Amino acid sequence: MLLTHIDGEGSMDLHIESIEGGIYLVSKVDGESGEIIRNDNDKPLSFHSLDEIKSYFANTQINQVWLMQTTPYEEMVGLASSPEPMKMKLDWKSVSH
């Protein structure tokens, strides 16, 4: 399913993946399954800030928003790496628009 801009769709969760270099990828999540947001060319749609993401989803009912980041830094300092990304729930309403 190609999602270019979501208006008035049913309520959903968003998972925002923070990628090095200030890039964010967003997935729409229903229950256990997620779907990355893509452009008209079926390429993952990238964002450059949380404000940009909030603007894109301005007309969409959002339940919860999670910011996730996978980091290799634990291994770099001799700690055991975690297979799970760091995950933080965002207070979406407080993000400026």
C-alpha positions in Angstrom: 0.0 0.0 0.0 1.4 3.3 -1.0 1.0 6.1 1.5 1.8 9.5 0.1 -0.2 11.8 2.5 -2.7 10.6 5.0 -5.8 12.7 5.6 -8.6 11.8 7.8 -7.6 8.2 8.1 -8.5 6.2 11.3 -6.4 6.7 14.4 -2.9 5.1 14.4 0.4 4.9 16.1 3.6 6.3 14.6 7.1 4.9 15.0 9.7 7.5 14.1 13.2 6.0 13.5 16.0 8.4 14.0 18.8 7.8 11.5 22.3 9.3 11.7 22.6 12.5 9.8 19.4 14.1 11.1 17.1 11.9 9.0 13.8 10.4 10.2 11.8 7.6 8.7 8.2 7.0 9.9 6.1 3.9 10.1 2.3 3.7 10.5 1.6 1.0 13.1 -1.6 -1.0 13.6 -1.2 -3.5 16.4 1.9 -5.6 15.7 2.3 -4.7 12.0 4.0 -1.6 10.7 4.2 0.0 7.3 6.8 2.5 6.4 5.5 5.8 4.8 6.5 6.0 1.2 6.4 8.6 -1.6 4.8 8.2 -5.0 7.9 6.4 -6.3 7.6 3.7 -3.6 10.7 5.1 -1.8 10.8 5.6 2.0 9.7 9.2 2.7 12.4 10.9 4.8 11.9 13.8 7.2 14.4 16.3 8.7 12.7 17.2 11.9 9.9 16.3 14.3 8.1 19.5 13.3 8.1 18.4 9.6 6.6 15.0 10.6 3.9 16.7 12.7 3.0 19.0 9.8 2.8 16.0 7.4 0.4 14.2 9.8 -1.6 17.4 10.8 -4.9 16.0 9.6 -4.4 12.5 10.9 -5.6 11.1 14.3 -2.6 9.8 16.1 -2.8 7.6 19.2 0.9 7.3 20.3 4.2 8.4 18.8 7.4 6.6 19.5 10.9 7.8 18.7 13.3 4.9 18.1 17.1 4.8 17.6 19.4 1.9 17.0 22.9 2.8 18.1 26.2 0.9 17.8 27.8 3.0 20.5 27.5 0.4 23.3 29.7 -2.0 21.3 32.2 0.8 20.7 32.7 1.4 24.4 32.8 -2.3 25.3 29.3 -2.8 26.5 27.0 -5.5 25.3 24.8 -4.3 22.4 21.1 -4.6 22.5 19.2 -6.0 19.6 16.3 -3.7 20.4 16.4 0.0 19.5 16.1 2.7 22.2 12.4 3.6 22.3 10.9 6.7 23.8 7.3 7.7 23.9 6.8 11.3 22.7 4.2 13.8 24.0 3.0 14.5 20.4 0.7 17.4 21.4 3.6 19.4 22.9 5.7 19.3 19.8 5.5 22.7 18.2 3.6 23.1 14.9 
